[in-house]
Amino acid sequence: MKPKNKIIQGDTFRILKKFDDDFVDLSITSPPYNKGEKHKGWLVKNVKYNIASDNISEEIYQEQQIKVLDEIFRVTRPGGSFFYNHKTRWTRGKMLHPIEWLQKTKWTIRQEIIWDRMIAANIRGWRFWQIDERIYWLYKPIDNNKIGKELKSKHALLTSIWRFPPERKNGHPAPFPLVLPARIIYSILDDKKGMVLDPYVGSGTTCLAAKLLGSNYIGIDISKKYVKDAENRLKNYLNYKKIVDEEISKHIVEKTFMDRKNGNGNTGKYRKGSIIQSNLL
């Protein structure tokens, strides 16, 4: 099946198994992190979801994530992308890194983006306060070409470090801000319209961004409550238009890298014994 503009309630893996091959253009998600629910810092409550457990064995968690990621690979068109938001975690001093299971999937890891959340979720002194999360740009190659299409300069100039806080006025325990999926959708699809999937849709932020940018969407969540919350936000989508418009306004460049190169301008190369830096990649 090829659902369109729907939020589907149910188990993510089982729902994905029903989808046709090769019809999604772009996926964005942030799954439950398996942080153990009971683990919390001094200033924040523990994350506890409405239905899903965030406290299973790490081995089972990673196996489940690989299965879901590979199903998303199957339903994605060749040349399509998946942006996967996760974080490094620690259990009894051992660091657990998302790259451990991402490298076991069918996806090509195109880039690691650092999301600077500006605030620490778990404030203790065992390490420097962790304010970063990771966003992995995963890519489904066309004919095994793992390089893929080049981003336009107006999108690439936003760099690989994104600095904005998480959303605060939201009933979901772990929402990312609307600007995050809006930046991804606008950068990858540009002015084209496509099918955007979020397999752990939560409060519907990815679908909301897709709708505001004119794309179709599919969301999946196991919680009836979160599905209802997401549907209510989508009904009032115009209330969020200002946030997306503000993000779009940042995607602008006066001269592209190619314009500068063709005009013998600043391209970041060595010239006459000095280093000339360019703000454009």
CYANA upper distance limits for C-alpha pairs under 8 A (distance plus 0.5 A):
  1 MET  CA     18 LYS  CA      6.73
  1 MET  CA     19 PHE  CA      5.25
  1 MET  CA     20 ASP  CA      5.74
  2 LYS  CA     19 PHE  CA      6.49
  2 LYS  CA     20 ASP  CA      6.59
  2 LYS  CA     23 PHE  CA      7.79
  3 PRO  CA     19 PHE  CA      8.45
  3 PRO  CA    218 ILE  CA      7.33
  4 LYS  CA    195 MET  CA      8.31
  4 LYS  CA    216 ASN  CA      6.77
  4 LYS  CA    217 TYR  CA      6.48
  4 LYS  CA    218 ILE  CA      6.44
  5 ASN  CA    216 ASN  CA      6.08
  5 ASN  CA    217 TYR  CA      5.25
  5 ASN  CA    218 ILE  CA      6.06
  6 LYS  CA    217 TYR  CA      7.28
  6 LYS  CA    218 ILE  CA      5.73
  6 LYS  CA    219 GLY  CA      6.88
  7 ILE  CA    218 ILE  CA      6.37
  7 ILE  CA    219 GLY  CA      4.94
  7 ILE  CA    220 ILE  CA      6.19
  7 ILE  CA    221 ASP  CA      8.14
  7 ILE  CA    227 VAL  CA      6.85
  7 ILE  CA    230 ALA  CA      8.17
  7 ILE  CA    231 GLU  CA      7.67
  8 ILE  CA    218 ILE  CA      8.08
  8 ILE  CA    219 GLY  CA      6.50
  8 ILE  CA    220 ILE  CA      5.25
  8 ILE  CA    221 ASP  CA      7.00
  8 ILE  CA    227 VAL  CA      7.80
  9 GLN  CA    220 ILE  CA      6.33
  9 GLN  CA    221 ASP  CA      5.66
  9 GLN  CA    222 ILE  CA      5.81
  9 GLN  CA    223 SER  CA      7.06
  9 GLN  CA    224 LYS  CA      6.70
  9 GLN  CA    227 VAL  CA      6.94
 10 GLY  CA     14 ARG  CA      8.15
 10 GLY  CA     15 ILE  CA      7.17
 10 GLY  CA    220 ILE  CA      7.30
 10 GLY  CA    221 ASP  CA      6.34
 10 GLY  CA    222 ILE  CA      4.84
 10 GLY  CA    223 SER  CA      7.83
 11 ASP  CA     15 ILE  CA      6.65
 11 ASP  CA    220 ILE  CA      8.28
 11 ASP  CA    221 ASP  CA      7.34
 11 ASP  CA    222 ILE  CA      5.74
 12 THR  CA     16 LEU  CA      6.58
 12 THR  CA     68 VAL  CA      7.91
 12 THR  CA    199 PRO  CA      6.45
 12 THR  CA    200 TYR  CA      7.64
 12 THR  CA    220 ILE  CA      6.64
 12 THR  CA    221 ASP  CA      7.11
 12 THR  CA    222 ILE  CA      7.56
 13 PHE  CA     17 LYS  CA      6.76
 13 PHE  CA     67 LYS  CA      7.94
 13 PHE  CA     68 VAL  CA      6.05
 13 PHE  CA     71 GLU  CA      7.94
 14 ARG  CA     18 LYS  CA      7.52
 15 ILE  CA     19 PHE  CA      7.64
 15 ILE  CA    220 ILE  CA      8.29
 16 LEU  CA     68 VAL  CA      8.35
 16 LEU  CA     71 GLU  CA      6.90
 16 LEU  CA     72 ILE  CA      7.73
 16 LEU  CA     75 VAL  CA      8.47
 17 LYS  CA     71 GLU  CA      7.38
 19 PHE  CA     75 VAL  CA      7.18
 20 ASP  CA     75 VAL  CA      6.61
 21 ASP  CA     74 ARG  CA      6.11
 21 ASP  CA     75 VAL  CA      4.77
 21 ASP  CA     76 THR  CA      7.36
 21 ASP  CA     77 ARG  CA      8.17
 22 ASP  CA     74 ARG  CA      6.86
 22 ASP  CA     75 VAL  CA      4.99
 22 ASP  CA     76 THR  CA      5.03
 22 ASP  CA     77 ARG  CA      4.52
 22 ASP  CA     78 PRO  CA      7.52
 23 PHE  CA     75 VAL  CA      6.32
 23 PHE  CA     76 THR  CA      6.16
 23 PHE  CA     77 ARG  CA      5.98
 23 PHE  CA    195 MET  CA      7.91
 24 VAL  CA     75 VAL  CA      6.45
 24 VAL  CA     76 THR  CA      5.01
 24 VAL  CA     77 ARG  CA      6.31
 24 VAL  CA     80 GLY  CA      7.87
 24 VAL  CA    194 GLY  CA      8.10
 24 VAL  CA    195 MET  CA      5.64
 24 VAL  CA    196 VAL  CA      6.82
 24 VAL  CA    197 LEU  CA      7.34
 25 ASP  CA     76 THR  CA      6.45
 25 ASP  CA     77 ARG  CA      6.37
 25 ASP  CA     79 GLY  CA      8.46
 25 ASP  CA     80 GLY  CA      5.44
 25 ASP  CA     81 SER  CA      7.19
 25 ASP  CA    194 GLY  CA      6.29
 25 ASP  CA    195 MET  CA      5.72
 25 ASP  CA    196 VAL  CA      6.68
 26 LEU  CA     76 THR  CA      7.78
 26 LEU  CA     80 GLY  CA      6.26
 26 LEU  CA     81 SER  CA      5.49
 26 LEU  CA     82 PHE  CA      6.11
 26 LEU  CA     83 PHE  CA      8.43
 26 LEU  CA    185 ILE  CA      8.15
 26 LEU  CA    194 GLY  CA      8.01
 26 LEU  CA    195 MET  CA      6.96
 26 LEU  CA    196 VAL  CA      5.42
 26 LEU  CA    197 LEU  CA      6.86
 27 SER  CA     72 ILE  CA      8.44
 27 SER  CA     81 SER  CA      6.97
 27 SER  CA     82 PHE  CA      4.99
 27 SER  CA     83 PHE  CA      6.66
 27 SER  CA    196 VAL  CA      5.94
 27 SER  CA    197 LEU  CA      4.98
 27 SER  CA    198 ASP  CA      6.20
 27 SER  CA    199 PRO  CA      8.48
 28 ILE  CA     82 PHE  CA      6.24
 28 ILE  CA     83 PHE  CA      5.22
 28 ILE  CA     84 TYR  CA      6.51
 28 ILE  CA     85 ASN  CA      8.31
 28 ILE  CA    181 PRO  CA      7.36
 28 ILE  CA    196 VAL  CA      8.06
 28 ILE  CA    197 LEU  CA      6.91
 28 ILE  CA    198 ASP  CA      5.80
 28 ILE  CA    199 PRO  CA      8.44
 28 ILE  CA    206 THR  CA      7.30
 29 THR  CA     83 PHE  CA      7.12
 29 THR  CA     84 TYR  CA      5.95
 29 THR  CA     85 ASN  CA      6.63
 29 THR  CA    198 ASP  CA      5.74
 29 THR  CA    199 PRO  CA      6.98
 29 THR  CA    200 TYR  CA      6.55
 29 THR  CA    201 VAL  CA      7.44
 29 THR  CA    206 THR  CA      8.13
 30 SER  CA     84 TYR  CA      6.63
 30 SER  CA     85 ASN  CA      5.20
 30 SER  CA     86 HIS  CA      6.71
 30 SER  CA    176 PHE  CA      8.44
 30 SER  CA    200 TYR  CA      7.15
 31 PRO  CA     85 ASN  CA      7.99
 31 PRO  CA     86 HIS  CA      7.81
 31 PRO  CA    200 TYR  CA      6.27
 32 PRO  CA     54 ASP  CA      6.61
 33 TYR  CA     54 ASP  CA      7.19
 33 TYR  CA     86 HIS  CA      7.37
 33 TYR  CA     87 LYS  CA      8.09
 34 ASN  CA     53 SER  CA      8.34
 34 ASN  CA     54 ASP  CA      4.85
 34 ASN  CA     55 ASN  CA      5.89
 34 ASN  CA     56 ILE  CA      7.17
 34 ASN  CA     58 GLU  CA      7.95
 34 ASN  CA     61 TYR  CA      7.63
 35 LYS  CA     39 HIS  CA      7.23
 35 LYS  CA     54 ASP  CA      6.56
 35 LYS  CA     55 ASN  CA      6.99
 35 LYS  CA     89 ARG  CA      8.01
 36 GLY  CA     54 ASP  CA      6.07
 36 GLY  CA     55 ASN  CA      4.64
 36 GLY  CA     56 ILE  CA      7.79
 37 GLU  CA     46 ASN  CA      6.22
 37 GLU  CA     47 VAL  CA      6.13
 37 GLU  CA     48 LYS  CA      6.32
 37 GLU  CA     54 ASP  CA      6.32
 37 GLU  CA     55 ASN  CA      6.51
 38 LYS  CA     46 ASN  CA      6.65
 39 HIS  CA     46 ASN  CA      6.73
 40 LYS  CA     44 VAL  CA      7.07
 40 LYS  CA     45 LYS  CA      6.67
 40 LYS  CA     46 ASN  CA      5.44
 40 LYS  CA     47 VAL  CA      8.44
 40 LYS  CA    122 ASN  CA      6.48
 41 GLY  CA     45 LYS  CA      7.86
 41 GLY  CA     46 ASN  CA      8.38
 41 GLY  CA    121 ALA  CA      7.73
 41 GLY  CA    122 ASN  CA      4.84
 41 GLY  CA    123 ILE  CA      5.47
 41 GLY  CA    124 ARG  CA      6.79
 42 TRP  CA    122 ASN  CA      7.70
 42 TRP  CA    123 ILE  CA      6.47
 42 TRP  CA    124 ARG  CA      7.72
 43 LEU  CA    122 ASN  CA      8.06
 43 LEU  CA    123 ILE  CA      7.36
 44 VAL  CA    121 ALA  CA      7.10
 44 VAL  CA    122 ASN  CA      7.42
 47 VAL  CA    173 PRO  CA      6.36
 47 VAL  CA    174 ALA  CA      7.62
 48 LYS  CA     53 SER  CA      8.13
 48 LYS  CA     54 ASP  CA      7.61
 48 LYS  CA    173 PRO  CA      7.25
 49 TYR  CA     53 SER  CA      7.32
 49 TYR  CA     54 ASP  CA      7.96
 49 TYR  CA    172 HIS  CA      8.35
 49 TYR  CA    173 PRO  CA      7.16
 50 ASN  CA    223 SER  CA      6.95
 50 ASN  CA    225 LYS  CA      8.03
 50 ASN  CA    226 TYR  CA      8.42
 51 ILE  CA    222 ILE  CA      7.43
 51 ILE  CA    223 SER  CA      6.16
 52 ALA  CA    222 ILE  CA      7.64
 52 ALA  CA    223 SER  CA      8.10
 56 ILE  CA     60 ILE  CA      7.43
 56 ILE  CA     61 TYR  CA      6.92
 57 SER  CA     61 TYR  CA      6.68
 58 GLU  CA     62 GLN  CA      6.62
 59 GLU  CA     63 GLU  CA      6.76
 60 ILE  CA     64 GLN  CA      6.62
 61 TYR  CA     65 GLN  CA      6.75
 62 GLN  CA     66 ILE  CA      6.71
 62 GLN  CA    101 TRP  CA      6.67
 63 GLU  CA     67 LYS  CA      6.87
 63 GLU  CA    101 TRP  CA      8.42
 64 GLN  CA     68 VAL  CA      6.80
 65 GLN  CA     69 LEU  CA      6.49
 65 GLN  CA    101 TRP  CA      8.18
 66 ILE  CA     70 ASP  CA      6.58
 66 ILE  CA    101 TRP  CA      6.95
 66 ILE  CA    102 LEU  CA      7.67
 66 ILE  CA    104 LYS  CA      7.55
 66 ILE  CA    105 THR  CA      6.31
 67 LYS  CA     71 GLU  CA      6.81
 68 VAL  CA     72 ILE  CA      6.79
 69 LEU  CA     73 PHE  CA      6.77
 69 LEU  CA    105 THR  CA      7.26
 70 ASP  CA     74 ARG  CA      6.84
 70 ASP  CA    105 THR  CA      6.52
 70 ASP  CA    106 LYS  CA      6.55
 70 ASP  CA    107 TRP  CA      8.11
 71 GLU  CA     75 VAL  CA      6.97
 72 ILE  CA     76 THR  CA      6.62
 73 PHE  CA    106 LYS  CA      7.44
 73 PHE  CA    107 TRP  CA      7.27
 73 PHE  CA    140 LYS  CA      7.36
 76 THR  CA     80 GLY  CA      6.40
 76 THR  CA     81 SER  CA      8.10
 76 THR  CA    140 LYS  CA      7.91
 77 ARG  CA    140 LYS  CA      7.92
 78 PRO  CA    140 LYS  CA      5.84
 78 PRO  CA    141 PRO  CA      6.19
 78 PRO  CA    142 ILE  CA      5.59
 79 GLY  CA    139 TYR  CA      7.34
 79 GLY  CA    140 LYS  CA      5.83
 79 GLY  CA    141 PRO  CA      5.81
 79 GLY  CA    142 ILE  CA      5.93
 79 GLY  CA    148 GLY  CA      7.43
 80 GLY  CA    139 TYR  CA      6.62
 80 GLY  CA    140 LYS  CA      6.05
 80 GLY  CA    141 PRO  CA      8.20
 81 SER  CA    137 TRP  CA      7.36
 81 SER  CA    138 LEU  CA      6.11
 81 SER  CA    139 TYR  CA      5.10
 81 SER  CA    140 LYS  CA      6.78
 82 PHE  CA    136 TYR  CA      8.36
 82 PHE  CA    137 TRP  CA      6.44
 82 PHE  CA    138 LEU  CA      5.44
 82 PHE  CA    139 TYR  CA      6.88
 83 PHE  CA    135 ILE  CA      6.72
 83 PHE  CA    136 TYR  CA      5.93
 83 PHE  CA    137 TRP  CA      5.18
 83 PHE  CA    138 LEU  CA      6.55
 83 PHE  CA    184 ILE  CA      8.33
 84 TYR  CA    135 ILE  CA      5.86
 84 TYR  CA    136 TYR  CA      5.52
 84 TYR  CA    137 TRP  CA      7.16
 84 TYR  CA    138 LEU  CA      7.93
 85 ASN  CA    133 GLU  CA      7.69
 85 ASN  CA    134 ARG  CA      6.16
 85 ASN  CA    135 ILE  CA      4.79
 85 ASN  CA    136 TYR  CA      6.91
 86 HIS  CA     98 PRO  CA      7.25
 86 HIS  CA    133 GLU  CA      6.55
 86 HIS  CA    134 ARG  CA      5.86
 86 HIS  CA    135 ILE  CA      6.88
 87 LYS  CA     97 HIS  CA      7.58
 87 LYS  CA     98 PRO  CA      7.28
 87 LYS  CA    132 ASP  CA      7.98
 87 LYS  CA    133 GLU  CA      5.15
 87 LYS  CA    134 ARG  CA      5.91
 88 THR  CA     95 MET  CA      7.28
 88 THR  CA     96 LEU  CA      6.21
 88 THR  CA     97 HIS  CA      5.27
 88 THR  CA     98 PRO  CA      7.08
 88 THR  CA    133 GLU  CA      7.79
 88 THR  CA    134 ARG  CA      8.42
 89 ARG  CA     95 MET  CA      6.17
 89 ARG  CA     96 LEU  CA      5.56
 89 ARG  CA     97 HIS  CA      7.15
 90 TRP  CA     94 LYS  CA      5.74
 90 TRP  CA     95 MET  CA      4.90
 90 TRP  CA     96 LEU  CA      6.23
 91 THR  CA     95 MET  CA      7.13
 91 THR  CA     96 LEU  CA      7.96
 96 LEU  CA    100 GLU  CA      8.13
 98 PRO  CA    102 LEU  CA      6.73
 99 ILE  CA    103 GLN  CA      6.43
100 GLU  CA    104 LYS  CA      7.86
101 TRP  CA    105 THR  CA      7.39
102 LEU  CA    107 TRP  CA      8.06
102 LEU  CA    109 ILE  CA      8.31
103 GLN  CA    107 TRP  CA      8.25
103 GLN  CA    109 ILE  CA      8.29
107 TRP  CA    138 LEU  CA      6.30
107 TRP  CA    139 TYR  CA      6.32
107 TRP  CA    140 LYS  CA      6.44
108 THR  CA    138 LEU  CA      6.07
108 THR  CA    139 TYR  CA      5.57
108 THR  CA    140 LYS  CA      6.89
108 THR  CA    141 PRO  CA      7.88
108 THR  CA    146 LYS  CA      7.28
109 ILE  CA    136 TYR  CA      7.45
109 ILE  CA    137 TRP  CA      6.67
109 ILE  CA    138 LEU  CA      5.19
109 ILE  CA    139 TYR  CA      6.82
110 ARG  CA    136 TYR  CA      8.04
110 ARG  CA    137 TRP  CA      5.90
110 ARG  CA    138 LEU  CA      6.02
110 ARG  CA    139 TYR  CA      6.64
110 ARG  CA    146 LYS  CA      8.48
110 ARG  CA    147 ILE  CA      8.30
111 GLN  CA    136 TYR  CA      6.43
111 GLN  CA    137 TRP  CA      5.59
111 GLN  CA    138 LEU  CA      7.78
112 GLU  CA    134 ARG  CA      7.17
112 GLU  CA    135 ILE  CA      6.46
112 GLU  CA    136 TYR  CA      5.26
112 GLU  CA    137 TRP  CA      6.85
112 GLU  CA    160 SER  CA      7.94
113 ILE  CA    134 ARG  CA      6.24
113 ILE  CA    135 ILE  CA      5.43
113 ILE  CA    136 TYR  CA      6.63
113 ILE  CA    137 TRP  CA      8.05
113 ILE  CA    160 SER  CA      5.36
113 ILE  CA    161 ILE  CA      6.39
113 ILE  CA    162 TRP  CA      7.94
114 ILE  CA    132 ASP  CA      6.96
114 ILE  CA    133 GLU  CA      6.56
114 ILE  CA    134 ARG  CA      5.44
114 ILE  CA    135 ILE  CA      6.82
114 ILE  CA    160 SER  CA      6.79
114 ILE  CA    161 ILE  CA      5.28
114 ILE  CA    162 TRP  CA      6.72
115 TRP  CA    132 ASP  CA      5.97
115 TRP  CA    133 GLU  CA      5.57
115 TRP  CA    134 ARG  CA      6.27
115 TRP  CA    135 ILE  CA      7.31
115 TRP  CA    161 ILE  CA      6.45
115 TRP  CA    162 TRP  CA      5.35
115 TRP  CA    163 ARG  CA      6.53
115 TRP  CA    164 PHE  CA      8.13
116 ASP  CA    131 ILE  CA      6.47
116 ASP  CA    132 ASP  CA      5.18
116 ASP  CA    133 GLU  CA      7.20
116 ASP  CA    161 ILE  CA      7.42
116 ASP  CA    162 TRP  CA      6.37
116 ASP  CA    163 ARG  CA      5.14
116 ASP  CA    164 PHE  CA      6.97
116 ASP  CA    165 PRO  CA      8.05
117 ARG  CA    131 ILE  CA      5.91
117 ARG  CA    132 ASP  CA      6.28
117 ARG  CA    133 GLU  CA      7.75
117 ARG  CA    163 ARG  CA      6.69
117 ARG  CA    164 PHE  CA      6.05
117 ARG  CA    165 PRO  CA      5.08
117 ARG  CA    166 PRO  CA      6.74
118 MET  CA    131 ILE  CA      6.19
118 MET  CA    132 ASP  CA      8.18
118 MET  CA    163 ARG  CA      7.49
118 MET  CA    164 PHE  CA      7.17
118 MET  CA    165 PRO  CA      6.22
119 ILE  CA    131 ILE  CA      5.83
119 ILE  CA    165 PRO  CA      7.53
120 ALA  CA    129 TRP  CA      6.41
120 ALA  CA    130 GLN  CA      6.00
120 ALA  CA    131 ILE  CA      5.13
121 ALA  CA    130 GLN  CA      7.88
121 ALA  CA    131 ILE  CA      7.63
122 ASN  CA    129 TRP  CA      8.07
122 ASN  CA    130 GLN  CA      7.90
123 ILE  CA    129 TRP  CA      6.71
123 ILE  CA    130 GLN  CA      8.44
124 ARG  CA    129 TRP  CA      7.56
125 GLY  CA    129 TRP  CA      7.75
139 TYR  CA    146 LYS  CA      8.13
140 LYS  CA    146 LYS  CA      8.28
141 PRO  CA    145 ASN  CA      5.82
141 PRO  CA    146 LYS  CA      5.70
141 PRO  CA    147 ILE  CA      8.27
141 PRO  CA    148 GLY  CA      7.25
142 ILE  CA    146 LYS  CA      8.06
142 ILE  CA    148 GLY  CA      8.18
151 LEU  CA    155 HIS  CA      6.96
151 LEU  CA    156 ALA  CA      6.47
151 LEU  CA    187 SER  CA      7.84
151 LEU  CA    188 ILE  CA      7.82
152 LYS  CA    156 ALA  CA      6.77
152 LYS  CA    187 SER  CA      8.40
153 SER  CA    157 LEU  CA      6.37
153 SER  CA    253 VAL  CA      7.48
153 SER  CA    256 THR  CA      6.22
153 SER  CA    257 PHE  CA      7.52
153 SER  CA    280 LEU  CA      7.36
153 SER  CA    281 LEU  CA      7.62
154 LYS  CA    158 LEU  CA      8.18
154 LYS  CA    251 HIS  CA      5.32
154 LYS  CA    252 ILE  CA      5.32
154 LYS  CA    253 VAL  CA      5.72
154 LYS  CA    256 THR  CA      8.25
155 HIS  CA    187 SER  CA      5.81
155 HIS  CA    251 HIS  CA      6.08
155 HIS  CA    252 ILE  CA      8.18
156 ALA  CA    187 SER  CA      8.43
156 ALA  CA    280 LEU  CA      8.11
156 ALA  CA    281 LEU  CA      7.19
157 LEU  CA    251 HIS  CA      8.47
157 LEU  CA    279 ASN  CA      7.68
157 LEU  CA    280 LEU  CA      6.01
157 LEU  CA    281 LEU  CA      6.92
158 LEU  CA    162 TRP  CA      8.26
158 LEU  CA    251 HIS  CA      8.13
165 PRO  CA    177 PRO  CA      7.72
166 PRO  CA    175 PRO  CA      7.22
166 PRO  CA    176 PHE  CA      5.65
166 PRO  CA    177 PRO  CA      5.63
167 GLU  CA    175 PRO  CA      6.54
167 GLU  CA    176 PHE  CA      6.25
167 GLU  CA    177 PRO  CA      5.10
167 GLU  CA    178 LEU  CA      8.14
170 ASN  CA    175 PRO  CA      7.63
170 ASN  CA    203 SER  CA      8.31
171 GLY  CA    203 SER  CA      8.32
172 HIS  CA    202 GLY  CA      7.31
172 HIS  CA    203 SER  CA      6.62
172 HIS  CA    226 TYR  CA      8.05
175 PRO  CA    202 GLY  CA      7.90
175 PRO  CA    203 SER  CA      7.64
175 PRO  CA    205 THR  CA      8.32
176 PHE  CA    180 LEU  CA      7.45
176 PHE  CA    205 THR  CA      8.02
177 PRO  CA    181 PRO  CA      8.32
177 PRO  CA    205 THR  CA      7.87
178 LEU  CA    182 ALA  CA      6.71
178 LEU  CA    205 THR  CA      6.27
178 LEU  CA    206 THR  CA      7.76
178 LEU  CA    208 LEU  CA      8.32
178 LEU  CA    209 ALA  CA      7.00
178 LEU  CA    243 ILE  CA      7.85
178 LEU  CA    244 VAL  CA      8.01
179 VAL  CA    183 ARG  CA      6.42
179 VAL  CA    243 ILE  CA      7.29
179 VAL  CA    244 VAL  CA      6.97
179 VAL  CA    247 GLU  CA      6.98
180 LEU  CA    184 ILE  CA      7.04
181 PRO  CA    185 ILE  CA      6.48
181 PRO  CA    205 THR  CA      7.94
181 PRO  CA    206 THR  CA      5.99
181 PRO  CA    209 ALA  CA      6.69
181 PRO  CA    210 ALA  CA      8.45
182 ALA  CA    186 TYR  CA      6.53
182 ALA  CA    206 THR  CA      8.13
182 ALA  CA    209 ALA  CA      5.67
182 ALA  CA    210 ALA  CA      7.73
182 ALA  CA    213 LEU  CA      8.20
182 ALA  CA    244 VAL  CA      6.72
182 ALA  CA    247 GLU  CA      7.73
183 ARG  CA    187 SER  CA      6.44
183 ARG  CA    247 GLU  CA      7.15
183 ARG  CA    248 ILE  CA      8.12
184 ILE  CA    188 ILE  CA      6.50
185 ILE  CA    189 LEU  CA      6.19
185 ILE  CA    190 ASP  CA      7.70
185 ILE  CA    209 ALA  CA      8.23
185 ILE  CA    210 ALA  CA      7.45
185 ILE  CA    213 LEU  CA      8.32
186 TYR  CA    190 ASP  CA      5.21
186 TYR  CA    191 ASP  CA      7.74
186 TYR  CA    213 LEU  CA      7.84
186 TYR  CA    248 ILE  CA      7.95
189 LEU  CA    193 LYS  CA      7.04
189 LEU  CA    194 GLY  CA      7.50
193 LYS  CA    214 GLY  CA      6.79
193 LYS  CA    215 SER  CA      5.26
193 LYS  CA    216 ASN  CA      7.90
194 GLY  CA    215 SER  CA      5.69
194 GLY  CA    216 ASN  CA      6.57
195 MET  CA    215 SER  CA      6.70
195 MET  CA    216 ASN  CA      5.34
195 MET  CA    217 TYR  CA      6.00
195 MET  CA    218 ILE  CA      8.08
196 VAL  CA    206 THR  CA      8.49
196 VAL  CA    207 CYS  CA      7.86
196 VAL  CA    210 ALA  CA      7.17
196 VAL  CA    215 SER  CA      7.50
196 VAL  CA    216 ASN  CA      6.60
196 VAL  CA    217 TYR  CA      5.10
196 VAL  CA    218 ILE  CA      6.77
197 LEU  CA    206 THR  CA      8.35
197 LEU  CA    207 CYS  CA      8.14
197 LEU  CA    217 TYR  CA      6.23
197 LEU  CA    218 ILE  CA      5.28
197 LEU  CA    219 GLY  CA      6.42
198 ASP  CA    206 THR  CA      6.94
198 ASP  CA    207 CYS  CA      7.82
198 ASP  CA    217 TYR  CA      8.50
198 ASP  CA    218 ILE  CA      6.86
198 ASP  CA    219 GLY  CA      5.39
198 ASP  CA    220 ILE  CA      6.95
199 PRO  CA    218 ILE  CA      8.47
199 PRO  CA    219 GLY  CA      6.29
199 PRO  CA    220 ILE  CA      5.27
199 PRO  CA    221 ASP  CA      7.28
200 TYR  CA    219 GLY  CA      7.57
200 TYR  CA    220 ILE  CA      6.12
200 TYR  CA    221 ASP  CA      5.81
201 VAL  CA    205 THR  CA      7.68
201 VAL  CA    206 THR  CA      7.48
201 VAL  CA    207 CYS  CA      8.25
201 VAL  CA    219 GLY  CA      5.71
201 VAL  CA    220 ILE  CA      6.02
201 VAL  CA    221 ASP  CA      6.14
201 VAL  CA    230 ALA  CA      8.46
202 GLY  CA    221 ASP  CA      6.74
202 GLY  CA    226 TYR  CA      5.97
202 GLY  CA    227 VAL  CA      7.56
202 GLY  CA    230 ALA  CA      7.56
203 SER  CA    226 TYR  CA      6.06
203 SER  CA    227 VAL  CA      7.57
203 SER  CA    229 ASP  CA      6.34
203 SER  CA    230 ALA  CA      5.10
203 SER  CA    233 ARG  CA      8.35
204 GLY  CA    208 LEU  CA      6.57
204 GLY  CA    219 GLY  CA      7.61
204 GLY  CA    226 TYR  CA      8.45
204 GLY  CA    227 VAL  CA      8.12
204 GLY  CA    229 ASP  CA      8.09
204 GLY  CA    230 ALA  CA      4.82
204 GLY  CA    231 GLU  CA      7.86
204 GLY  CA    233 ARG  CA      7.75
204 GLY  CA    234 LEU  CA      8.12
205 THR  CA    209 ALA  CA      6.76
205 THR  CA    230 ALA  CA      8.05
206 THR  CA    210 ALA  CA      6.75
207 CYS  CA    211 LYS  CA      6.64
207 CYS  CA    217 TYR  CA      6.02
207 CYS  CA    218 ILE  CA      7.38
207 CYS  CA    219 GLY  CA      7.17
207 CYS  CA    234 LEU  CA      8.15
208 LEU  CA    212 LEU  CA      6.76
208 LEU  CA    233 ARG  CA      7.81
208 LEU  CA    234 LEU  CA      6.28
208 LEU  CA    237 TYR  CA      6.91
209 ALA  CA    213 LEU  CA      6.71
209 ALA  CA    244 VAL  CA      7.78
210 ALA  CA    214 GLY  CA      6.69
210 ALA  CA    215 SER  CA      5.49
210 ALA  CA    216 ASN  CA      6.92
210 ALA  CA    217 TYR  CA      6.78
211 LYS  CA    215 SER  CA      6.05
211 LYS  CA    216 ASN  CA      7.00
211 LYS  CA    217 TYR  CA      7.69
211 LYS  CA    234 LEU  CA      8.40
211 LYS  CA    237 TYR  CA      8.16
212 LEU  CA    237 TYR  CA      7.46
212 LEU  CA    238 LEU  CA      8.01
212 LEU  CA    241 LYS  CA      7.05
212 LEU  CA    244 VAL  CA      7.81
213 LEU  CA    244 VAL  CA      8.46
220 ILE  CA    227 VAL  CA      8.40
221 ASP  CA    226 TYR  CA      7.58
221 ASP  CA    227 VAL  CA      6.91
223 SER  CA    227 VAL  CA      6.79
224 LYS  CA    228 LYS  CA      6.69
225 LYS  CA    229 ASP  CA      6.69
226 TYR  CA    230 ALA  CA      6.52
227 VAL  CA    231 GLU  CA      6.69
228 LYS  CA    232 ASN  CA      6.73
229 ASP  CA    233 ARG  CA      6.86
230 ALA  CA    234 LEU  CA      6.80
231 GLU  CA    235 LYS  CA      6.86
232 ASN  CA    236 ASN  CA      7.17
233 ARG  CA    237 TYR  CA      6.53
236 ASN  CA    240 TYR  CA      8.43
237 TYR  CA    241 LYS  CA      7.52
240 TYR  CA    244 VAL  CA      7.54
241 LYS  CA    245 ASP  CA      6.63
242 LYS  CA    246 GLU  CA      6.59
243 ILE  CA    247 GLU  CA      6.97
244 VAL  CA    248 ILE  CA      6.76
245 ASP  CA    249 SER  CA      6.78
246 GLU  CA    250 LYS  CA      7.48
247 GLU  CA    251 HIS  CA      7.83
255 LYS  CA    259 ASP  CA      6.23
255 LYS  CA    260 ARG  CA      6.97
256 THR  CA    260 ARG  CA      6.86
256 THR  CA    280 LEU  CA      7.75
257 PHE  CA    261 LYS  CA      6.66
257 PHE  CA    267 THR  CA      7.05
257 PHE  CA    280 LEU  CA      6.67
257 PHE  CA    281 LEU  CA      7.33
258 MET  CA    262 ASN  CA      6.49
259 ASP  CA    263 GLY  CA      6.57
259 ASP  CA    265 GLY  CA      8.48
260 ARG  CA    264 ASN  CA      6.51
260 ARG  CA    265 GLY  CA      4.96
260 ARG  CA    266 ASN  CA      6.47
260 ARG  CA    267 THR  CA      6.80
261 LYS  CA    265 GLY  CA      6.20
261 LYS  CA    266 ASN  CA      7.71
261 LYS  CA    267 THR  CA      6.62
266 ASN  CA    276 ILE  CA      7.15
266 ASN  CA    277 GLN  CA      7.58
266 ASN  CA    278 SER  CA      6.54
267 THR  CA    276 ILE  CA      7.83
267 THR  CA    277 GLN  CA      7.39
267 THR  CA    278 SER  CA      5.98
267 THR  CA    280 LEU  CA      8.35
268 GLY  CA    275 ILE  CA      7.59
268 GLY  CA    276 ILE  CA      5.42
268 GLY  CA    277 GLN  CA      4.61
268 GLY  CA    278 SER  CA      5.17
269 LYS  CA    275 ILE  CA      7.01
269 LYS  CA    276 ILE  CA      6.42
269 LYS  CA    277 GLN  CA      7.61
270 TYR  CA    274 SER  CA      6.37
270 TYR  CA    275 ILE  CA      5.32
270 TYR  CA    276 ILE  CA      6.68
271 ARG  CA    275 ILE  CA      6.94
271 ARG  CA    276 ILE  CA      7.43
